[in-house]
Amino acid sequence: MNSIPEEYRQSKLSSKEFFDEITVKYFPIRGHQVYLHITRRRWLNEDTGLVVFRD
């Protein structure tokens, strides 16, 4: 999802790279393995030069 965090909507942000991918191994009903691959986007605040991201 490429939506800017609510608290930074008024700032000028540019979409930058992603954090490293995290893989979560999950065993739901009947023992079938499921692997969730999670990536988090980060943005650059062009006014302050700081990197912004969601928790």
Secondary structure as the mmCIF struct_conf table of DSSP 4:
data_model
#
loop_
_struct_conf.conf_type_id
_struct_conf.id
_struct_conf.beg_label_comp_id
_struct_conf.beg_label_asym_id
_struct_conf.beg_label_seq_id
_struct_conf.end_label_comp_id
_struct_conf.end_label_asym_id
_struct_conf.end_label_seq_id
HELX_RH_3T_P HELX_RH_3T_P1 GLU A 6 TYR A 8
TURN_TY1_P TURN_TY1_P1 ARG A 9 GLN A 10
BEND BEND1 SER A 11 SER A 11
STRN STRN1 LEU A 13 PHE A 18
HELX_LH_PP_P HELX_LH_PP_P1 PHE A 19 GLU A 21
STRN STRN2 ILE A 22 TYR A 26
HELX_RH_3T_P HELX_RH_3T_P2 ILE A 29 GLY A 31
STRN STRN3 VAL A 34 ILE A 38
STRN STRN4 ARG A 41 ASN A 45
TURN_TY1_P TURN_TY1_P2 GLU A 46 THR A 48
STRN STRN5 VAL A 51 PHE A 53
#
